[in-house]
Amino acid sequence: MEKSWVKTFERQEQDSGELSLCHCGYSICQAGHSFGPAVRPNYILHYVLDGRGTYRIGARTYHLEKEQGFLIEPNVMTFYQADAQQPWTYLWIGFDGSYAKKLLSQIGLSSRTLTFSANCGDKLLEVINRMLECDADGISYHLYLQTQLYVFFYHLSQVLSAESNKLHSGQQNYYIRMAEEFVEKYYAQNIHVQDIADYVGICRSHLSTLFQDNLQMSPSEYI
């Protein structure tokens, strides 16, 4: 069993269909509490506020804890379970719409990247609580909830985008270091820019862009 606060929202006629709130909630799970295997009709993001648990999809099993989360995609069989010793407490938000998949991709989530780490739990919980406490109807109510949905993704994207930029920057630095090592080792052998690109494993134009962005010179100038 678990102790949960849940709210489901009806689709509004005013929806553009780009991003719509379906449901949200907050759960304090007991040891071993599980959900599934089950298929959901919309996207759901879970964020772990405390404790631990596992998320399973197909042959993949993810072990998650505080300040981590996982994505459930529509029409995909999934299973998740609270740890037997330190059961998790989590919040979740369900959504759909034509923009949902693109938005998730923009913050680094997809069918290939279903889990994430983000130290913004307090802010996400504030948004969920505002949604749960909202009790009204009409267009103003609908617009308020839509605003909170975007605020939720605003907080999440600030953290995930920063992490993505760090990874991207680290990968760029790795390519540059490889290129510099190659030139240092073989510059006396009349090497060409294509030789460097082949060694690093990226195309020549990408290599040139990296050199211009990071070293403010072309590969040929560096040689």
C-alpha positions as CSV (number, residue, x, y, z in Angstrom):
1,M,0.0,0.0,0.0
2,E,1.0,3.6,-0.3
3,K,-0.2,7.0,0.8
4,S,-1.0,9.2,-2.2
5,W,-2.3,12.6,-3.2
6,V,-3.6,12.4,-6.8
7,K,-5.4,14.8,-9.2
8,T,-6.7,14.0,-12.7
9,F,-7.5,16.7,-15.1
10,E,-10.0,16.7,-17.9
11,R,-8.9,17.8,-21.4
12,Q,-10.1,21.3,-22.1
13,E,-11.7,22.5,-25.3
14,Q,-9.2,25.4,-25.3
15,D,-6.2,23.1,-25.5
16,S,-4.0,23.7,-28.4
17,G,-2.9,20.1,-28.2
18,E,0.7,21.0,-28.0
19,L,1.2,20.2,-24.3
20,S,-1.6,19.1,-22.0
21,L,-1.7,18.2,-18.3
22,C,-3.3,14.8,-17.6
23,H,-2.7,14.1,-13.9
24,C,-0.2,14.6,-11.2
25,G,0.5,13.3,-7.7
26,Y,2.7,12.7,-4.7
27,S,3.2,9.3,-3.1
28,I,4.8,7.9,0.1
29,C,5.3,4.2,-0.7
30,Q,5.5,1.3,1.7
31,A,8.3,-1.3,1.4
32,G,8.0,-3.3,-1.8
33,H,5.0,-1.4,-3.2
34,S,4.9,-1.8,-6.9
35,F,2.9,-0.7,-10.0
36,G,2.6,-2.8,-13.1
37,P,3.5,-4.3,-15.4
38,A,1.2,-1.8,-17.1
39,V,0.9,0.4,-20.2
40,R,0.0,4.1,-19.9
41,P,-1.7,6.2,-22.6
42,N,0.4,9.3,-22.0
43,Y,3.9,10.4,-20.8
44,I,4.6,10.3,-17.1
45,L,7.7,11.7,-15.3
46,H,8.5,10.4,-11.8
47,Y,10.9,12.2,-9.5
48,V,12.3,10.6,-6.4
49,L,12.2,12.8,-3.3
50,D,13.5,10.3,-0.9
51,G,14.3,6.6,-0.6
52,R,15.0,4.1,-3.3
53,G,13.4,1.9,-5.9
54,T,13.7,0.2,-9.3
55,Y,12.2,0.9,-12.7
56,R,12.0,-1.8,-15.3
57,I,11.2,-1.6,-19.0
58,G,11.9,-4.7,-21.1
59,A,15.3,-6.1,-20.2
60,R,16.5,-2.9,-18.7
61,T,16.4,-2.3,-14.9
62,Y,17.3,1.0,-13.4
63,H,18.1,1.4,-9.7
64,L,17.0,4.9,-8.6
65,E,17.3,7.0,-5.5
66,K,16.8,10.6,-4.2
67,E,17.2,13.4,-6.8
68,Q,16.7,10.9,-9.7
69,G,13.8,10.4,-11.9
70,F,12.4,8.3,-14.7
71,L,10.3,8.7,-17.8
72,I,7.4,6.4,-18.8
73,E,6.5,6.7,-22.5
74,P,3.0,6.1,-23.9
75,N,2.0,2.6,-24.8
76,V,5.1,1.0,-23.4
77,M,5.0,-1.8,-20.8
78,T,6.7,-0.8,-17.6
79,F,7.1,-1.8,-13.9
80,Y,8.4,0.0,-10.9
81,Q,8.8,-0.9,-7.3
82,A,9.8,0.7,-4.0
83,D,12.9,-0.7,-2.2
84,A,12.3,-3.2,0.6
85,Q,14.5,-1.4,3.0
86,Q,14.3,2.3,2.0
87,P,11.0,2.7,0.1
88,W,10.8,5.7,-2.1
89,T,8.7,8.8,-1.9
90,Y,8.1,10.4,-5.3
91,L,6.1,12.9,-7.2
92,W,4.8,12.5,-10.7
93,I,3.3,14.4,-13.6
94,G,1.4,13.0,-16.6
95,F,1.1,14.9,-19.8
96,D,0.7,14.5,-23.6
97,G,0.4,16.6,-26.7
98,S,2.1,17.1,-30.0
99,Y,5.0,19.0,-28.4
100,A,5.6,16.5,-25.6
101,K,8.1,14.3,-27.4
102,K,10.1,17.3,-28.7
103,L,10.1,19.0,-25.3
104,L,11.5,15.9,-23.6
105,S,14.2,15.5,-26.3
106,Q,15.2,19.1,-25.8
107,I,15.9,18.5,-22.1
108,G,17.7,15.2,-22.9
109,L,15.0,12.5,-22.4
110,S,13.9,9.9,-24.9
111,S,13.4,6.1,-25.3
112,R,17.2,5.8,-25.1
113,T,17.6,8.1,-22.1
114,L,14.8,7.2,-19.7
115,T,16.4,8.3,-16.4
116,F,17.9,11.5,-15.1
117,S,19.4,13.2,-12.1
118,A,18.3,16.7,-11.0
119,N,18.7,18.6,-7.7
120,C,15.5,20.6,-8.0
121,G,13.1,18.5,-6.0
122,D,11.9,21.3,-3.7
123,K,10.9,23.4,-6.7
124,L,9.2,20.5,-8.5
125,L,7.2,19.6,-5.4
126,E,6.1,23.2,-5.0
127,V,4.6,23.0,-8.5
128,I,2.9,19.7,-7.8
129,N,1.4,21.1,-4.6
130,R,0.0,24.1,-6.4
131,M,-1.6,21.8,-8.9
132,L,-3.1,19.6,-6.2
133,E,-4.4,22.6,-4.2
134,C,-6.0,24.3,-7.2
135,D,-9.8,23.8,-7.0
136,A,-11.8,25.8,-9.5
137,D,-13.0,25.7,-13.1
138,G,-13.2,27.7,-16.2
139,I,-10.6,29.2,-18.5
140,S,-8.6,30.9,-15.7
141,Y,-8.3,27.6,-13.9
142,H,-7.2,25.9,-17.1
143,L,-4.6,28.6,-17.9
144,Y,-3.2,28.5,-14.3
145,L,-2.7,24.7,-14.6
146,Q,-1.0,25.0,-18.0
147,T,1.3,27.7,-16.6
148,Q,2.3,25.4,-13.7
149,L,3.0,22.6,-16.2
150,Y,5.4,24.8,-18.1
151,V,6.9,26.0,-14.8
152,F,7.6,22.4,-13.9
153,F,9.5,21.9,-17.1
154,Y,11.3,25.2,-16.7
155,H,12.8,24.0,-13.4
156,L,13.7,20.6,-14.8
157,S,15.2,22.0,-18.0
158,Q,17.4,24.4,-16.1
159,V,19.2,21.5,-14.4
160,L,19.1,19.0,-17.2
161,S,20.2,21.5,-19.9
162,A,23.1,22.5,-17.7
163,E,24.2,18.9,-17.3
164,S,23.8,18.3,-21.0
165,N,26.0,21.3,-21.8
166,K,28.7,20.0,-19.4
167,L,28.7,16.6,-21.2
168,H,28.8,18.3,-24.6
169,S,31.6,20.6,-23.6
170,G,33.5,17.6,-22.2
171,Q,33.1,15.7,-25.4
172,Q,34.4,18.7,-27.4
173,N,37.4,18.9,-25.2
174,Y,38.1,15.2,-25.6
175,Y,38.2,15.6,-29.5
176,I,40.4,18.6,-29.2
177,R,42.9,16.7,-26.9
178,M,43.0,13.7,-29.3
179,A,43.7,16.0,-32.3
180,E,46.4,17.9,-30.4
181,E,48.1,14.6,-29.4
182,F,47.9,13.3,-33.0
183,V,49.5,16.5,-34.4
184,E,52.2,16.5,-31.8
185,K,53.1,13.0,-32.6
186,Y,52.9,13.0,-36.4
187,Y,53.3,16.7,-37.5
188,A,56.8,15.9,-39.0
189,Q,55.2,13.3,-41.4
190,N,53.4,15.8,-43.6
191,I,50.0,15.1,-42.1
192,H,46.7,16.6,-43.4
193,V,43.5,17.8,-41.8
194,Q,41.7,14.7,-43.0
195,D,44.3,12.5,-41.2
196,I,43.4,14.2,-38.0
197,A,39.7,13.9,-38.6
198,D,40.1,10.2,-39.4
199,Y,42.1,9.7,-36.2
200,V,39.6,11.5,-34.0
201,G,36.7,9.8,-35.7
202,I,34.6,12.8,-36.8
203,C,34.1,14.5,-40.1
204,R,36.4,17.2,-41.4
205,S,33.9,20.0,-41.2
206,H,33.0,19.1,-37.6
207,L,36.7,19.1,-36.7
208,S,37.2,22.5,-38.3
209,T,34.2,23.9,-36.3
210,L,35.6,22.5,-33.0
211,F,39.0,24.1,-33.7
212,Q,37.5,27.5,-34.5
213,D,35.2,27.4,-31.5
214,N,37.8,26.2,-29.0
215,L,41.2,27.4,-30.4
216,Q,40.1,30.2,-32.6
217,M,42.1,28.8,-35.6
218,S,41.6,26.2,-38.3
219,P,43.2,22.7,-38.1
220,S,45.6,23.5,-40.9
221,E,46.7,26.7,-39.0
222,Y,47.3,24.6,-35.9
223,I,49.4,22.1,-37.9
